[in-house]
């Protein structure tokens, strides 16, 4: 769940989702804005990856060629919880902000 396993792709692991969230936190943001941004960036990256990695008709798609899937909201919240427990983010005046070490 936190780390990828043979049953959980790396783009779905909480640590990966958390890293993506930290990249998006260049300024304090509301939960809804952060949710919209991660959905948008994953959709854009997935479309770009799918275009680059179109396999021939006889080839099986590799894990690199799979489009990134959108994260369900509960998984997004779990990633935020993990970042909060690690001390990487905090809630201040209704906005999530990155904690600088």
Order of alpha helices (4+ residues) and beta strands (2+ residues): alpha-alpha-alpha-beta-beta
